[in-house]
Amino acid sequence: MINQKYSIYTVNFALICVSSLFFSASYNMLIPELPAYLSNLGGAEYKGLIISLFTLTAGLSRPFSGKITDTIGRKPVMTIGIIVCIVCGFLYPVLTTISGFLFLRLLHGFSTGFSPTAISAYIADIVPKERWGEAFGIQGLCFGTGLALGPALGSFIKMYSSIVLQ
């Protein structure tokens, strides 16, 4: 029987869920526009590698970031992941070579593995064990919603902004 005595609906839980939504949306905003941009840079044959490198390195960083999360704490690892992802976001318009994009996608993907790992551990810290399923389900919904909204938001920004890509 689930113990309803302790609510999972706290300010910290709401903030981590909203953060998760925005975090996953942020790195997916690029996806619909990146292939055309890479083609314009002359990297049409590298599109698949550049796009998939992000996911590969994000996956590879999870065990590493999990170990660091257990060693230095959840909030520092979340912060590191978010800061590196923000810096990477600002580097996309600056790096205009295929080799630059390969490096950037590798770094961006690796850092993206940090926050979701630390978020999961943090939720386990702030939510009673008997409510983990519910809490992880809600946080997963927020993360997945961000994954779905990110590409649409990225295309919307490109359509209605004065930013011209190559």
C-alpha beads as a LAMMPS data file, in Angstrom:
LAMMPS data file: protein, C-alpha beads

166 atoms
165 bonds

1 atom types
1 bond types

-500.0 500.0 xlo xhi
-500.0 500.0 ylo yhi
-500.0 500.0 zlo zhi

Masses

1 110.0

Atoms # bond

1 1 1 0.000 0.000 0.000
2 1 1 1.280 3.445 -0.911
3 1 1 1.849 5.790 1.989
4 1 1 0.043 9.022 1.033
5 1 1 1.210 10.726 4.238
6 1 1 4.135 12.487 2.570
7 1 1 3.346 14.574 -0.471
8 1 1 5.783 14.600 -3.359
9 1 1 4.275 17.878 -4.526
10 1 1 6.739 20.292 -3.011
11 1 1 8.360 23.432 -4.365
12 1 1 11.650 21.556 -4.878
13 1 1 9.921 18.790 -6.804
14 1 1 8.013 21.272 -8.978
15 1 1 11.202 23.218 -9.720
16 1 1 13.131 20.091 -10.664
17 1 1 10.302 18.995 -12.988
18 1 1 10.119 22.412 -14.693
19 1 1 13.914 22.476 -14.932
20 1 1 13.858 19.035 -16.527
21 1 1 11.277 20.170 -19.094
22 1 1 13.294 23.262 -20.075
23 1 1 16.583 21.356 -20.082
24 1 1 15.354 18.682 -22.477
25 1 1 13.623 21.271 -24.674
26 1 1 16.786 23.371 -24.882
27 1 1 19.019 20.846 -26.569
28 1 1 16.284 19.571 -28.868
29 1 1 15.534 22.992 -30.341
30 1 1 18.402 22.469 -32.774
31 1 1 17.277 19.160 -34.212
32 1 1 14.932 20.311 -37.014
33 1 1 17.239 23.108 -38.200
34 1 1 20.629 21.451 -37.787
35 1 1 20.624 19.257 -40.939
36 1 1 20.058 22.201 -43.302
37 1 1 22.595 24.314 -41.428
38 1 1 25.228 21.571 -41.661
39 1 1 24.514 21.152 -45.383
40 1 1 25.025 24.885 -45.860
41 1 1 28.399 24.556 -44.131
42 1 1 29.379 21.831 -46.590
43 1 1 28.946 18.962 -44.173
44 1 1 26.008 17.113 -45.699
45 1 1 27.825 13.768 -45.500
46 1 1 28.531 14.293 -41.791
47 1 1 24.982 15.140 -40.670
48 1 1 24.208 11.716 -39.251
49 1 1 27.497 11.523 -37.375
50 1 1 27.234 15.040 -35.970
51 1 1 23.656 14.581 -34.817
52 1 1 24.164 11.081 -33.391
53 1 1 27.441 11.962 -31.662
54 1 1 25.423 14.002 -29.177
55 1 1 23.258 11.040 -28.140
56 1 1 26.185 8.642 -28.025
57 1 1 28.301 10.821 -25.747
58 1 1 25.290 11.700 -23.561
59 1 1 24.792 7.970 -22.989
60 1 1 28.465 7.323 -22.346
61 1 1 28.644 10.099 -19.753
62 1 1 25.818 8.704 -17.593
63 1 1 27.864 6.197 -15.540
64 1 1 30.634 8.772 -15.129
65 1 1 28.215 11.504 -14.082
66 1 1 26.457 9.077 -11.739
67 1 1 29.714 8.371 -9.931
68 1 1 30.421 12.104 -9.645
69 1 1 26.849 12.701 -8.445
70 1 1 27.404 10.230 -5.618
71 1 1 30.799 11.766 -4.820
72 1 1 30.318 15.555 -4.922
73 1 1 26.536 15.823 -4.751
74 1 1 23.450 16.183 -6.890
75 1 1 23.198 19.973 -7.145
76 1 1 26.825 20.574 -8.204
77 1 1 26.541 17.966 -10.979
78 1 1 23.223 19.437 -12.180
79 1 1 24.827 22.877 -12.175
80 1 1 27.913 21.717 -14.077
81 1 1 25.755 20.033 -16.717
82 1 1 23.526 23.077 -17.122
83 1 1 26.410 25.567 -17.313
84 1 1 28.324 23.545 -19.917
85 1 1 25.136 23.111 -21.958
86 1 1 24.494 26.864 -21.865
87 1 1 28.056 27.589 -22.982
88 1 1 27.708 25.021 -25.772
89 1 1 24.465 26.664 -26.869
90 1 1 26.273 29.950 -27.365
91 1 1 29.068 28.245 -29.320
92 1 1 26.823 26.864 -32.087
93 1 1 26.733 30.134 -34.070
94 1 1 30.469 30.682 -33.516
95 1 1 31.789 27.306 -34.679
96 1 1 31.197 27.292 -38.404
97 1 1 33.347 24.343 -39.437
98 1 1 32.448 20.674 -39.561
99 1 1 35.304 19.757 -37.218
100 1 1 34.085 22.452 -34.807
101 1 1 30.589 20.974 -34.879
102 1 1 31.929 17.472 -34.282
103 1 1 33.792 18.708 -31.222
104 1 1 30.854 20.783 -30.002
105 1 1 28.342 17.934 -30.348
106 1 1 30.726 15.637 -28.473
107 1 1 31.126 18.148 -25.616
108 1 1 27.451 19.146 -25.576
109 1 1 26.300 15.535 -25.543
110 1 1 28.753 14.540 -22.816
111 1 1 27.608 17.405 -20.585
112 1 1 23.943 16.664 -21.276
113 1 1 24.331 13.314 -19.532
114 1 1 25.089 15.089 -16.263
115 1 1 21.856 16.894 -15.349
116 1 1 19.319 14.096 -15.963
117 1 1 21.453 11.682 -13.944
118 1 1 21.765 14.118 -11.040
119 1 1 18.051 14.982 -11.292
120 1 1 17.099 11.321 -10.842
121 1 1 19.335 10.990 -7.797
122 1 1 18.020 14.261 -6.372
123 1 1 14.430 13.097 -6.739
124 1 1 15.334 9.909 -4.891
125 1 1 16.716 12.129 -2.113
126 1 1 13.673 14.405 -1.749
127 1 1 10.812 11.942 -2.319
128 1 1 9.887 9.093 0.043
129 1 1 10.944 5.732 -1.379
130 1 1 7.374 4.432 -1.545
131 1 1 6.464 7.352 -3.878
132 1 1 9.450 7.034 -6.269
133 1 1 7.386 5.483 -9.075
134 1 1 4.926 8.357 -9.069
135 1 1 7.675 10.978 -8.789
136 1 1 9.835 9.498 -11.547
137 1 1 6.763 9.141 -13.737
138 1 1 5.899 12.824 -13.359
139 1 1 9.499 13.914 -13.890
140 1 1 9.718 11.628 -16.934
141 1 1 6.563 13.219 -18.317
142 1 1 8.113 16.666 -17.907
143 1 1 11.365 15.549 -19.550
144 1 1 9.500 13.894 -22.429
145 1 1 7.307 16.949 -22.894
146 1 1 10.452 19.038 -23.248
147 1 1 11.784 16.603 -25.842
148 1 1 8.552 17.034 -27.811
149 1 1 8.297 20.821 -27.458
150 1 1 11.961 21.579 -28.202
151 1 1 11.956 20.925 -31.968
152 1 1 8.705 22.836 -32.455
153 1 1 10.026 25.758 -30.450
154 1 1 13.310 25.740 -32.379
155 1 1 11.525 25.875 -35.715
156 1 1 9.191 28.597 -34.422
157 1 1 12.155 30.709 -33.308
158 1 1 13.856 30.299 -36.672
159 1 1 10.680 31.164 -38.611
160 1 1 9.968 34.303 -36.637
161 1 1 13.425 35.621 -35.882
162 1 1 15.860 37.665 -37.873
163 1 1 18.575 35.076 -37.414
164 1 1 19.866 33.998 -40.793
165 1 1 21.857 30.790 -40.848
166 1 1 24.424 30.833 -43.620

Bonds

1 1 1 2
2 1 2 3
3 1 3 4
4 1 4 5
5 1 5 6
6 1 6 7
7 1 7 8
8 1 8 9
9 1 9 10
10 1 10 11
11 1 11 12
12 1 12 13
13 1 13 14
14 1 14 15
15 1 15 16
16 1 16 17
17 1 17 18
18 1 18 19
19 1 19 20
20 1 20 21
21 1 21 22
22 1 22 23
23 1 23 24
24 1 24 25
25 1 25 26
26 1 26 27
27 1 27 28
28 1 28 29
29 1 29 30
30 1 30 31
31 1 31 32
32 1 32 33
33 1 33 34
34 1 34 35
35 1 35 36
36 1 36 37
37 1 37 38
38 1 38 39
39 1 39 40
40 1 40 41
41 1 41 42
42 1 42 43
43 1 43 44
44 1 44 45
45 1 45 46
46 1 46 47
47 1 47 48
48 1 48 49
49 1 49 50
50 1 50 51
51 1 51 52
52 1 52 53
53 1 53 54
54 1 54 55
55 1 55 56
56 1 56 57
57 1 57 58
58 1 58 59
59 1 59 60
60 1 60 61
61 1 61 62
62 1 62 63
63 1 63 64
64 1 64 65
65 1 65 66
66 1 66 67
67 1 67 68
68 1 68 69
69 1 69 70
70 1 70 71
71 1 71 72
72 1 72 73
73 1 73 74
74 1 74 75
75 1 75 76
76 1 76 77
77 1 77 78
78 1 78 79
79 1 79 80
80 1 80 81
81 1 81 82
82 1 82 83
83 1 83 84
84 1 84 85
85 1 85 86
86 1 86 87
87 1 87 88
88 1 88 89
89 1 89 90
90 1 90 91
91 1 91 92
92 1 92 93
93 1 93 94
94 1 94 95
95 1 95 96
96 1 96 97
97 1 97 98
98 1 98 99
99 1 99 100
100 1 100 101
101 1 101 102
102 1 102 103
103 1 103 104
104 1 104 105
105 1 105 106
106 1 106 107
107 1 107 108
108 1 108 109
109 1 109 110
110 1 110 111
111 1 111 112
112 1 112 113
113 1 113 114
114 1 114 115
115 1 115 116
116 1 116 117
117 1 117 118
118 1 118 119
119 1 119 120
120 1 120 121
121 1 121 122
122 1 122 123
123 1 123 124
124 1 124 125
125 1 125 126
126 1 126 127
127 1 127 128
128 1 128 129
129 1 129 130
130 1 130 131
131 1 131 132
132 1 132 133
133 1 133 134
134 1 134 135
135 1 135 136
136 1 136 137
137 1 137 138
138 1 138 139
139 1 139 140
140 1 140 141
141 1 141 142
142 1 142 143
143 1 143 144
144 1 144 145
145 1 145 146
146 1 146 147
147 1 147 148
148 1 148 149
149 1 149 150
150 1 150 151
151 1 151 152
152 1 152 153
153 1 153 154
154 1 154 155
155 1 155 156
156 1 156 157
157 1 157 158
158 1 158 159
159 1 159 160
160 1 160 161
161 1 161 162
162 1 162 163
163 1 163 164
164 1 164 165
165 1 165 166
